[in-house]
Amino acid sequence: MKRWLFPLFAIATAIGFAFTCWGVFVETPTDRALYYSQKIFYYHVSNAFMLFMAVGVTGVASIAFLRGRNPRWDDVALAGAEVAVMFGAVVLFTGSMWAKAAWDLWWTWENRLTMSLLLWLVLLGYVLVRRFGGPGSDRLAAALAVFGTVALPFIYVMVGKGDHHPQAGSDGNVATLDSTMRLTFWMSVLTFFAWMNLLIRTRLATVRAERRVRELRERAIDAGLFD
């Protein structure tokens, strides 16, 4: 793993957060109806993008692991899943804050919201299986990751015309932003992209270190060094 990427992503994240906060709270206009609650958009949607990316990383790595049983892919999947759980929690929390401000309700069982919650529960299940599942949990968790990844395109398109949640695509909020808001929004996306990379790479380094420690311990036991 290229060590120079760690400080690069850390610096990019710090600078990005500084510029993003300035853009969100100073440069961009404030909605007259939602006032500062509208600013949640810049973080909620950016974190949703990172959730999708982290789940994609987990799913692809899990497929590679199931095909070749290479533990290095399993390490990538685990790191991606743990980061995806964090981003998913942020998405659900900020989405509820937005819903209360915009629609005067904390939650509604619409298709996209329900599927997003189920995806987060699948990811949480992945992490719990890996931690407490015992032998064979890596393959079971990989199957969960693939199942969660398959749900991504459905979450993106499952917005009905009568739903509270804004539409996606060419008619969605992102596509119709004005120039100032668009610049700040994409700066936020790039910032969280750097943050996601930093988190996954950091966690991956620790996961692989933990695997090496377990392997050394098993060799020591086999050699009779431990009782």
GUNU-209634 format. One line per field, with one value per atom (N, C-alpha, C): x, y negated, z negated; residue in three letters; atom name; chain. Coordinates in steps of 0.1 Angstrom, whole numbers, plus 5000, padded with zeros to 4 digits. Last residue first. Layout:
BEGIN
xx = X/...
yy = Y/...
zz = Z/...
residu = Ala/...
atome = CA/...
chaine = A/...
***
This chain:
BEGIN
xx = 5006/4998/4984/5029/5018/5011/5047/5052/5042/5041/5042/5047/5036/5050/5052/5010/5013/5028/5013/5006/5009/5026/5033/5026/5007/5020/5027/4988/4985/4997/5002/4998/4995/5005/5017/5013/4978/4985/4998/4972/4965/4972/4989/4990/4984/4978/4992/4994/4953/4954/4968/4960/4954/4954/4971/4980/4973/4947/4958/4968/4933/4928/4938/4950/4948/4942/4947/4961/4959/4920/4926/4939/4917/4911/4917/4931/4935/4930/4915/4930/4935/4891/4892/4906/4897/4892/4894/4906/4915/4910/4884/4896/4905/4866/4863/4875/4879/4877/4874/4877/4891/4890/4850/4856/4870/4845/4841/4847/4855/4860/4857/4839/4853/4860/4815/4816/4831/4821/4817/4819/4824/4836/4833/4799/4809/4822/4787/4782/4793/4799/4801/4797/4791/4805/4807/4763/4769/4783/4759/4756/4762/4767/4774/4771/4750/4764/4771/4721/4727/4742/4709/4715/4721/4697/4691/4697/4710/4711/4706/4703/4717/4718/4675/4681/4695/4665/4667/4674/4662/4652/4654/4681/4681/4672/4684/4686/4685/4657/4671/4671/4633/4637/4652/4631/4633/4637/4606/4620/4621/4578/4584/4598/4562/4570/4575/4548/4542/4550/4566/4562/4555/4590/4578/4574/4621/4614/4602/4642/4630/4624/4668/4656/4643/4686/4687/4674/4678/4677/4677/4685/4671/4669/4713/4706/4691/4718/4722/4714/4713/4703/4705/4737/4727/4716/4750/4754/4744/4737/4736/4740/4747/4732/4730/4774/4769/4754/4773/4778/4773/4764/4756/4760/4786/4773/4764/4805/4807/4794/4795/4794/4796/4800/4786/4785/4828/4820/4806/4835/4839/4831/4825/4818/4822/4840/4831/4823/4842/4847/4836/4824/4833/4837/4807/4802/4811/4814/4809/4806/4824/4830/4826/4810/4825/4831/4784/4788/4803/4786/4783/4787/4791/4801/4799/4767/4780/4790/4747/4748/4761/4753/4755/4756/4745/4759/4762/4718/4726/4741/4711/4710/4718/4715/4723/4723/4695/4709/4718/4672/4675/4690/4674/4675/4678/4670/4683/4685/4644/4655/4669/4630/4630/4641/4636/4640/4640/4625/4640/4644/4597/4606/4621/4587/4587/4598/4578/4582/4580/4594/4582/4587/4604/4606/4593/4598/4612/4614/4582/4581/4595/4580/4575/4573/4594/4581/4574/4617/4610/4596/4626/4626/4617/4624/4616/4615/4641/4626/4618/4666/4660/4645/4668/4669/4662/4669/4658/4657/4693/4680/4668/4711/4709/4696/4707/4705/4703/4713/4699/4697/4739/4729/4715/4752/4752/4741/4749/4744/4742/4764/4750/4743/4790/4784/4768/4793/4794/4787/4791/4781/4781/4813/4799/4789/4834/4832/4818/4828/4828/4827/4831/4818/4818/4859/4848/4835/4871/4873/4862/4860/4857/4859/4871/4856/4853/4898/4893/4878/4900/4903/4898/4892/4884/4887/4914/4902/4892/4933/4935/4922/4925/4922/4924/4910/4922/4919/4891/4894/4907/4882/4896/4900/4854/4859/4873/4851/4844/4849/4867/4871/4864/4853/4867/4871/4830/4829/4843/4841/4835/4834/4849/4860/4854/4824/4834/4845/4812/4807/4816/4830/4827/4822/4827/4840/4839/4800/4805/4819/4799/4792/4797/4814/4819/4812/4796/4809/4815/4773/4772/4786/4784/4778/4778/4791/4801/4796/4765/4774/4785/4757/4750/4758/4774/4775/4768/4762/4776/4779/4736/4738/4752/4743/4735/4737/4757/4764/4756/4740/4754/4761/4716/4717/4731/4718/4720/4722/4710/4724/4727/4684/4687/4701/4684/4682/4685/4685/4698/4696/4656/4666/4679/4634/4641/4652/4625/4615/4622/4646/4637/4628/4679/4665/4656/4707/4699/4685/4734/4722/4715/4769/4757/4745/4789/4788/4774/4785/4788/4784/4781/4775/4777/4793/4780/4774/4819/4810/4795/4830/4829/4819/4829/4822/4820/4846/4832/4824/4871/4865/4850/4875/4875/4868/4873/4863/4863/4896/4882/4871/4917/4915/4900/4912/4912/4910/4914/4902/4901/4940/4929/4916/4954/4955/4944/4946/4944/4944/4956/4941/4938/4983/4977/4962/4989/4990/4983/4983/4976/4977/4999/4985/4978/5024/5022/5008/5022/5021/5019/5006/5014/5012/5008/5000/5009
yy = 5225/5237/5236/5216/5213/5226/5231/5219/5215/5250/5254/5243/5245/5248/5251/5238/5250/5255/5213/5224/5238/5199/5201/5213/5199/5206/5209/5183/5197/5205/5159/5166/5180/5152/5155/5163/5149/5159/5163/5127/5139/5151/5107/5111/5125/5106/5111/5115/5095/5108/5114/5070/5079/5093/5059/5061/5071/5058/5066/5069/5039/5052/5062/5016/5022/5037/5011/5013/5020/5006/5017/5021/4982/4994/5007/4965/4967/4979/4969/4972/4974/4959/4973/4977/4932/4941/4956/4921/4921/4932/4924/4931/4932/4907/4921/4929/4882/4888/4902/4880/4881/4886/4878/4889/4891/4855/4867/4879/4837/4838/4851/4841/4845/4846/4832/4846/4850/4805/4814/4828/4797/4796/4805/4800/4809/4808/4779/4793/4802/4756/4760/4775/4757/4757/4761/4755/4767/4768/4730/4742/4754/4714/4713/4725/4722/4724/4723/4741/4730/4731/4775/4764/4753/4796/4783/4772/4819/4815/4801/4822/4820/4814/4826/4814/4811/4840/4840/4827/4845/4836/4834/4863/4850/4840/4881/4879/4865/4883/4884/4882/4863/4872/4872/4861/4855/4865/4876/4875/4870/4879/4867/4865/4893/4894/4880/4893/4887/4888/4906/4892/4885/4926/4923/4909/4939/4926/4924/4958/4961/4948/4955/4952/4953/4961/4949/4945/4986/4974/4961/5001/5000/4988/5000/4994/4992/5014/5000/4994/5041/5032/5018/5054/5055/5045/5050/5042/5043/5068/5053/5045/5092/5089/5074/5089/5090/5087/5090/5078/5078/5116/5104/5092/5130/5131/5120/5122/5118/5119/5134/5120/5115/5161/5156/5141/5160/5163/5159/5153/5145/5147/5173/5160/5151/5196/5195/5182/5194/5200/5199/5164/5176/5181/5142/5154/5166/5117/5128/5141/5101/5100/5112/5108/5109/5109/5102/5116/5118/5074/5083/5097/5066/5063/5072/5075/5079/5078/5060/5075/5080/5035/5038/5053/5040/5037/5039/5045/5055/5053/5020/5031/5043/5004/5002/5013/5015/5016/5014/5007/5022/5024/4980/4985/5000/4979/4974/4979/4989/4997/4992/4968/4981/4990/4946/4946/4960/4955/4952/4952/4959/4969/4967/4946/4946/4956/4943/4955/4955/4915/4920/4933/4895/4907/4910/4871/4876/4888/4843/4857/4862/4819/4820/4834/4816/4822/4824/4801/4799/4804/4809/4795/4792/4836/4829/4814/4842/4846/4838/4835/4828/4830/4854/4840/4831/4877/4875/4860/4873/4874/4872/4875/4862/4862/4903/4892/4879/4916/4918/4907/4907/4905/4906/4917/4903/4899/4945/4939/4924/4947/4950/4944/4942/4933/4935/4965/4951/4941/4986/4985/4971/4981/4979/4978/4988/4974/4971/5015/5008/4993/5022/5024/5016/5018/5010/5011/5037/5022/5014/5060/5057/5042/5059/5059/5055/5060/5048/5048/5086/5075/5062/5101/5101/5090/5098/5092/5091/5112/5098/5091/5139/5131/5116/5153/5146/5137/5169/5171/5164/5164/5169/5172/5158/5165/5172/5144/5157/5165/5122/5131/5145/5109/5114/5124/5103/5112/5118/5085/5098/5108/5064/5072/5085/5056/5061/5069/5048/5058/5064/5028/5040/5051/5009/5015/5028/5004/5009/5016/4992/5005/5012/4969/4978/4992/4957/4961/4971/4953/4961/4966/4935/4948/4958/4914/4922/4935/4904/4909/4918/4898/4908/4914/4877/4889/4901/4858/4862/4875/4856/4862/4866/4844/4856/4863/4821/4831/4845/4804/4805/4817/4805/4811/4814/4789/4803/4810/4764/4767/4781/4761/4765/4769/4751/4766/4770/4724/4731/4747/4722/4714/4723/4731/4740/4734/4708/4716/4725/4696/4688/4696/4709/4711/4703/4690/4697/4697/4694/4687/4696/4698/4703/4696/4686/4683/4687/4696/4682/4678/4723/4713/4699/4736/4739/4728/4724/4723/4726/4730/4716/4715/4758/4750/4736/4762/4766/4759/4753/4746/4750/4772/4758/4750/4797/4794/4778/4795/4796/4792/4796/4784/4784/4822/4810/4797/4838/4838/4825/4833/4830/4829/4844/4829/4825/4871/4863/4848/4878/4878/4870/4875/4868/4867/4893/4878/4870/4917/4914/4899/4920/4916/4912/4928/4914/4910/4956/4948/4933/4978/4966/4957/5012/5000/4988
zz = 4749/4744/4750/4774/4765/4761/4789/4781/4771/4807/4793/4784/4833/4829/4815/4832/4839/4835/4819/4812/4818/4839/4826/4818/4859/4861/4848/4846/4850/4852/4844/4832/4835/4871/4863/4850/4878/4884/4876/4861/4859/4866/4873/4859/4856/4898/4897/4882/4892/4898/4896/4882/4873/4879/4906/4894/4885/4921/4925/4914/4905/4908/4912/4908/4894/4896/4935/4929/4916/4937/4944/4938/4923/4917/4924/4941/4927/4921/4964/4964/4950/4955/4960/4959/4948/4938/4942/4972/4961/4950/4988/4992/4980/4975/4976/4979/4978/4965/4965/5006/5000/4986/5007/5014/5008/4993/4986/4994/5012/4998/4992/5034/5035/5021/5023/5028/5029/5019/5008/5011/5045/5036/5024/5054/5059/5051/5039/5037/5042/5048/5034/5032/5075/5072/5057/5072/5078/5075/5060/5052/5058/5082/5069/5061/5103/5105/5091/5091/5098/5096/5097/5088/5096/5110/5112/5103/5103/5117/5119/5076/5080/5094/5076/5070/5074/5109/5094/5089/5135/5129/5114/5142/5148/5142/5110/5124/5129/5086/5090/5105/5067/5078/5080/5031/5044/5054/5011/5015/5029/5010/5005/5010/5040/5028/5023/5063/5052/5039/5081/5083/5071/5063/5070/5072/5066/5061/5069/5071/5065/5058/5082/5091/5083/5061/5069/5077/5052/5043/5051/5074/5071/5061/5074/5085/5082/5048/5051/5062/5044/5041/5045/5049/5059/5057/5024/5036/5047/5007/5005/5017/5018/5018/5016/5013/5027/5028/4985/4992/5007/4980/4976/4983/4990/4996/4993/4971/4985/4992/4948/4949/4963/4955/4952/4954/4956/4968/4967/4930/4941/4953/4913/4913/4925/4911/4922/4923/4875/4888/4899/4862/4861/4874/4859/4866/4865/4849/4839/4846/4869/4856/4847/4892/4892/4878/4883/4887/4887/4880/4868/4871/4906/4896/4884/4919/4923/4912/4905/4903/4908/4915/4901/4898/4941/4938/4924/4937/4943/4940/4927/4918/4923/4950/4938/4928/4966/4970/4958/4951/4953/4957/4955/4942/4942/4983/4977/4963/4985/4991/4985/4973/4967/4972/4990/4976/4970/5014/5013/4999/5007/5013/5010/4974/4989/4994/4947/4953/4968/4932/4939/4947/4904/4912/4920/4892/4891/4900/4907/4902/4902/4921/4907/4903/4944/4945/4931/4938/4950/4950/4912/4916/4928/4913/4902/4906/4934/4935/4925/4924/4936/4936/4904/4900/4912/4919/4910/4905/4933/4940/4931/4912/4919/4927/4906/4896/4903/4930/4924/4914/4935/4944/4938/4912/4914/4924/4916/4904/4906/4940/4940/4928/4931/4940/4941/4914/4909/4918/4932/4921/4915/4949/4954/4943/4932/4935/4941/4931/4918/4921/4958/4951/4938/4963/4970/4963/4946/4944/4951/4958/4944/4941/4984/4982/4968/4979/4985/4983/4968/4960/4965/4990/4978/4969/5005/5010/4998/4990/4992/4997/4991/4979/4981/5018/5015/5003/5030/5016/5012/5056/5054/5040/5053/5065/5062/5030/5032/5043/5035/5025/5026/5056/5058/5048/5041/5053/5056/5023/5018/5029/5039/5032/5027/5048/5057/5050/5022/5031/5041/5013/5005/5014/5033/5030/5022/5031/5043/5041/5005/5007/5020/5012/5002/5003/5030/5034/5025/5014/5026/5030/4995/4991/5003/5011/5006/5000/5017/5028/5023/4991/4999/5010/4986/4978/4985/5004/5006/4998/4993/5006/5009/4968/4969/4982/4973/4966/4968/4987/4992/4985/4972/4985/4989/4950/4948/4961/4957/4958/4956/4950/4964/4965/4924/4926/4940/4926/4925/4926/4944/4938/4937/4957/4948/4940/4971/4963/4953/4983/4974/4966/4983/4987/4977/4989/4979/4983/5013/5008/4998/5005/5011/5005/4989/5003/5009/4962/4965/4980/4958/4948/4952/4980/4976/4968/4982/4994/4989/4957/4962/4973/4958/4948/4952/4980/4981/4971/4971/4983/4983/4950/4948/4959/4963/4953/4950/4980/4985/4975/4962/4970/4976/4951/4942/4950/4974/4966/4958/4983/4992/4984/4961/4964/4973/4963/4951/4953/4988/4986/4973/4983/4994/4992/4962/4959/4970/4977/4964/4962/4999/5002/4989/4991/4994/4996/4990/4978/4980/5009/5010/4998/5000/5000/5000
residu = Asp/Asp/Asp/Phe/Phe/Phe/Leu/Leu/Leu/Gly/Gly/Gly/Ala/Ala/Ala/Asp/Asp/Asp/Ile/Ile/Ile/Ala/Ala/Ala/Arg/Arg/Arg/Glu/Glu/Glu/Arg/Arg/Arg/Leu/Leu/Leu/Glu/Glu/Glu/Arg/Arg/Arg/Val/Val/Val/Arg/Arg/Arg/Arg/Arg/Arg/Glu/Glu/Glu/Ala/Ala/Ala/Arg/Arg/Arg/Val/Val/Val/Thr/Thr/Thr/Ala/Ala/Ala/Leu/Leu/Leu/Arg/Arg/Arg/Thr/Thr/Thr/Arg/Arg/Arg/Ile/Ile/Ile/Leu/Leu/Leu/Leu/Leu/Leu/Asn/Asn/Asn/Met/Met/Met/Trp/Trp/Trp/Ala/Ala/Ala/Phe/Phe/Phe/Phe/Phe/Phe/Thr/Thr/Thr/Leu/Leu/Leu/Val/Val/Val/Ser/Ser/Ser/Met/Met/Met/Trp/Trp/Trp/Phe/Phe/Phe/Thr/Thr/Thr/Leu/Leu/Leu/Arg/Arg/Arg/Met/Met/Met/Thr/Thr/Thr/Ser/Ser/Ser/Asp/Asp/Asp/Leu/Leu/Leu/Thr/Thr/Thr/Ala/Ala/Ala/Val/Val/Val/Asn/Asn/Asn/Gly/Gly/Gly/Asp/Asp/Asp/Ser/Ser/Ser/Gly/Gly/Gly/Ala/Ala/Ala/Gln/Gln/Gln/Pro/Pro/Pro/His/His/His/His/His/His/Asp/Asp/Asp/Gly/Gly/Gly/Lys/Lys/Lys/Gly/Gly/Gly/Val/Val/Val/Met/Met/Met/Val/Val/Val/Tyr/Tyr/Tyr/Ile/Ile/Ile/Phe/Phe/Phe/Pro/Pro/Pro/Leu/Leu/Leu/Ala/Ala/Ala/Val/Val/Val/Thr/Thr/Thr/Gly/Gly/Gly/Phe/Phe/Phe/Val/Val/Val/Ala/Ala/Ala/Leu/Leu/Leu/Ala/Ala/Ala/Ala/Ala/Ala/Ala/Ala/Ala/Leu/Leu/Leu/Arg/Arg/Arg/Asp/Asp/Asp/Ser/Ser/Ser/Gly/Gly/Gly/Pro/Pro/Pro/Gly/Gly/Gly/Gly/Gly/Gly/Phe/Phe/Phe/Arg/Arg/Arg/Arg/Arg/Arg/Val/Val/Val/Leu/Leu/Leu/Val/Val/Val/Tyr/Tyr/Tyr/Gly/Gly/Gly/Leu/Leu/Leu/Leu/Leu/Leu/Val/Val/Val/Leu/Leu/Leu/Trp/Trp/Trp/Leu/Leu/Leu/Leu/Leu/Leu/Leu/Leu/Leu/Ser/Ser/Ser/Met/Met/Met/Thr/Thr/Thr/Leu/Leu/Leu/Arg/Arg/Arg/Asn/Asn/Asn/Glu/Glu/Glu/Trp/Trp/Trp/Thr/Thr/Thr/Trp/Trp/Trp/Trp/Trp/Trp/Leu/Leu/Leu/Asp/Asp/Asp/Trp/Trp/Trp/Ala/Ala/Ala/Ala/Ala/Ala/Lys/Lys/Lys/Ala/Ala/Ala/Trp/Trp/Trp/Met/Met/Met/Ser/Ser/Ser/Gly/Gly/Gly/Thr/Thr/Thr/Phe/Phe/Phe/Leu/Leu/Leu/Val/Val/Val/Val/Val/Val/Ala/Ala/Ala/Gly/Gly/Gly/Phe/Phe/Phe/Met/Met/Met/Val/Val/Val/Ala/Ala/Ala/Val/Val/Val/Glu/Glu/Glu/Ala/Ala/Ala/Gly/Gly/Gly/Ala/Ala/Ala/Leu/Leu/Leu/Ala/Ala/Ala/Val/Val/Val/Asp/Asp/Asp/Asp/Asp/Asp/Trp/Trp/Trp/Arg/Arg/Arg/Pro/Pro/Pro/Asn/Asn/Asn/Arg/Arg/Arg/Gly/Gly/Gly/Arg/Arg/Arg/Leu/Leu/Leu/Phe/Phe/Phe/Ala/Ala/Ala/Ile/Ile/Ile/Ser/Ser/Ser/Ala/Ala/Ala/Val/Val/Val/Gly/Gly/Gly/Thr/Thr/Thr/Val/Val/Val/Gly/Gly/Gly/Val/Val/Val/Ala/Ala/Ala/Met/Met/Met/Phe/Phe/Phe/Leu/Leu/Leu/Met/Met/Met/Phe/Phe/Phe/Ala/Ala/Ala/Asn/Asn/Asn/Ser/Ser/Ser/Val/Val/Val/His/His/His/Tyr/Tyr/Tyr/Tyr/Tyr/Tyr/Phe/Phe/Phe/Ile/Ile/Ile/Lys/Lys/Lys/Gln/Gln/Gln/Ser/Ser/Ser/Tyr/Tyr/Tyr/Tyr/Tyr/Tyr/Leu/Leu/Leu/Ala/Ala/Ala/Arg/Arg/Arg/Asp/Asp/Asp/Thr/Thr/Thr/Pro/Pro/Pro/Thr/Thr/Thr/Glu/Glu/Glu/Val/Val/Val/Phe/Phe/Phe/Val/Val/Val/Gly/Gly/Gly/Trp/Trp/Trp/Cys/Cys/Cys/Thr/Thr/Thr/Phe/Phe/Phe/Ala/Ala/Ala/Phe/Phe/Phe/Gly/Gly/Gly/Ile/Ile/Ile/Ala/Ala/Ala/Thr/Thr/Thr/Ala/Ala/Ala/Ile/Ile/Ile/Ala/Ala/Ala/Phe/Phe/Phe/Leu/Leu/Leu/Pro/Pro/Pro/Phe/Phe/Phe/Leu/Leu/Leu/Trp/Trp/Trp/Arg/Arg/Arg/Lys/Lys/Lys/Met/Met/Met
atome = N/CA/C/N/CA/C/N/CA/C/N/CA/C/N/CA/C/N/CA/C/N/CA/C/N/CA/C/N/CA/C/N/CA/C/N/CA/C/N/CA/C/N/CA/C/N/CA/C/N/CA/C/N/CA/C/N/CA/C/N/CA/C/N/CA/C/N/CA/C/N/CA/C/N/CA/C/N/CA/C/N/CA/C/N/CA/C/N/CA/C/N/CA/C/N/CA/C/N/CA/C/N/CA/C/N/CA/C/N/CA/C/N/CA/C/N/CA/C/N/CA/C/N/CA/C/N/CA/C/N/CA/C/N/CA/C/N/CA/C/N/CA/C/N/CA/C/N/CA/C/N/CA/C/N/CA/C/N/CA/C/N/CA/C/N/CA/C/N/CA/C/N/CA/C/N/CA/C/N/CA/C/N/CA/C/N/CA/C/N/CA/C/N/CA/C/N/CA/C/N/CA/C/N/CA/C/N/CA/C/N/CA/C/N/CA/C/N/CA/C/N/CA/C/N/CA/C/N/CA/C/N/CA/C/N/CA/C/N/CA/C/N/CA/C/N/CA/C/N/CA/C/N/CA/C/N/CA/C/N/CA/C/N/CA/C/N/CA/C/N/CA/C/N/CA/C/N/CA/C/N/CA/C/N/CA/C/N/CA/C/N/CA/C/N/CA/C/N/CA/C/N/CA/C/N/CA/C/N/CA/C/N/CA/C/N/CA/C/N/CA/C/N/CA/C/N/CA/C/N/CA/C/N/CA/C/N/CA/C/N/CA/C/N/CA/C/N/CA/C/N/CA/C/N/CA/C/N/CA/C/N/CA/C/N/CA/C/N/CA/C/N/CA/C/N/CA/C/N/CA/C/N/CA/C/N/CA/C/N/CA/C/N/CA/C/N/CA/C/N/CA/C/N/CA/C/N/CA/C/N/CA/C/N/CA/C/N/CA/C/N/CA/C/N/CA/C/N/CA/C/N/CA/C/N/CA/C/N/CA/C/N/CA/C/N/CA/C/N/CA/C/N/CA/C/N/CA/C/N/CA/C/N/CA/C/N/CA/C/N/CA/C/N/CA/C/N/CA/C/N/CA/C/N/CA/C/N/CA/C/N/CA/C/N/CA/C/N/CA/C/N/CA/C/N/CA/C/N/CA/C/N/CA/C/N/CA/C/N/CA/C/N/CA/C/N/CA/C/N/CA/C/N/CA/C/N/CA/C/N/CA/C/N/CA/C/N/CA/C/N/CA/C/N/CA/C/N/CA/C/N/CA/C/N/CA/C/N/CA/C/N/CA/C/N/CA/C/N/CA/C/N/CA/C/N/CA/C/N/CA/C/N/CA/C/N/CA/C/N/CA/C/N/CA/C/N/CA/C/N/CA/C/N/CA/C/N/CA/C/N/CA/C/N/CA/C/N/CA/C/N/CA/C/N/CA/C/N/CA/C/N/CA/C/N/CA/C/N/CA/C/N/CA/C/N/CA/C/N/CA/C/N/CA/C/N/CA/C/N/CA/C/N/CA/C/N/CA/C/N/CA/C/N/CA/C/N/CA/C/N/CA/C/N/CA/C/N/CA/C/N/CA/C/N/CA/C/N/CA/C/N/CA/C/N/CA/C/N/CA/C/N/CA/C/N/CA/C/N/CA/C/N/CA/C/N/CA/C/N/CA/C/N/CA/C/N/CA/C/N/CA/C/N/CA/C/N/CA/C/N/CA/C/N/CA/C/N/CA/C/N/CA/C/N/CA/C/N/CA/C/N/CA/C/N/CA/C/N/CA/C/N/CA/C
chaine = A/A/A/A/A/A/A/A/A/A/A/A/A/A/A/A/A/A/A/A/A/A/A/A/A/A/A/A/A/A/A/A/A/A/A/A/A/A/A/A/A/A/A/A/A/A/A/A/A/A/A/A/A/A/A/A/A/A/A/A/A/A/A/A/A/A/A/A/A/A/A/A/A/A/A/A/A/A/A/A/A/A/A/A/A/A/A/A/A/A/A/A/A/A/A/A/A/A/A/A/A/A/A/A/A/A/A/A/A/A/A/A/A/A/A/A/A/A/A/A/A/A/A/A/A/A/A/A/A/A/A/A/A/A/A/A/A/A/A/A/A/A/A/A/A/A/A/A/A/A/A/A/A/A/A/A/A/A/A/A/A/A/A/A/A/A/A/A/A/A/A/A/A/A/A/A/A/A/A/A/A/A/A/A/A/A/A/A/A/A/A/A/A/A/A/A/A/A/A/A/A/A/A/A/A/A/A/A/A/A/A/A/A/A/A/A/A/A/A/A/A/A/A/A/A/A/A/A/A/A/A/A/A/A/A/A/A/A/A/A/A/A/A/A/A/A/A/A/A/A/A/A/A/A/A/A/A/A/A/A/A/A/A/A/A/A/A/A/A/A/A/A/A/A/A/A/A/A/A/A/A/A/A/A/A/A/A/A/A/A/A/A/A/A/A/A/A/A/A/A/A/A/A/A/A/A/A/A/A/A/A/A/A/A/A/A/A/A/A/A/A/A/A/A/A/A/A/A/A/A/A/A/A/A/A/A/A/A/A/A/A/A/A/A/A/A/A/A/A/A/A/A/A/A/A/A/A/A/A/A/A/A/A/A/A/A/A/A/A/A/A/A/A/A/A/A/A/A/A/A/A/A/A/A/A/A/A/A/A/A/A/A/A/A/A/A/A/A/A/A/A/A/A/A/A/A/A/A/A/A/A/A/A/A/A/A/A/A/A/A/A/A/A/A/A/A/A/A/A/A/A/A/A/A/A/A/A/A/A/A/A/A/A/A/A/A/A/A/A/A/A/A/A/A/A/A/A/A/A/A/A/A/A/A/A/A/A/A/A/A/A/A/A/A/A/A/A/A/A/A/A/A/A/A/A/A/A/A/A/A/A/A/A/A/A/A/A/A/A/A/A/A/A/A/A/A/A/A/A/A/A/A/A/A/A/A/A/A/A/A/A/A/A/A/A/A/A/A/A/A/A/A/A/A/A/A/A/A/A/A/A/A/A/A/A/A/A/A/A/A/A/A/A/A/A/A/A/A/A/A/A/A/A/A/A/A/A/A/A/A/A/A/A/A/A/A/A/A/A/A/A/A/A/A/A/A/A/A/A/A/A/A/A/A/A/A/A/A/A/A/A/A/A/A/A/A/A/A/A/A/A/A/A/A/A/A/A/A/A/A/A/A/A/A/A/A/A/A/A/A/A/A/A/A/A/A/A/A/A/A/A/A/A/A/A/A/A/A/A/A/A/A/A/A/A/A/A/A/A/A/A/A/A/A/A/A/A/A/A/A/A/A/A/A/A/A/A/A/A/A/A
***
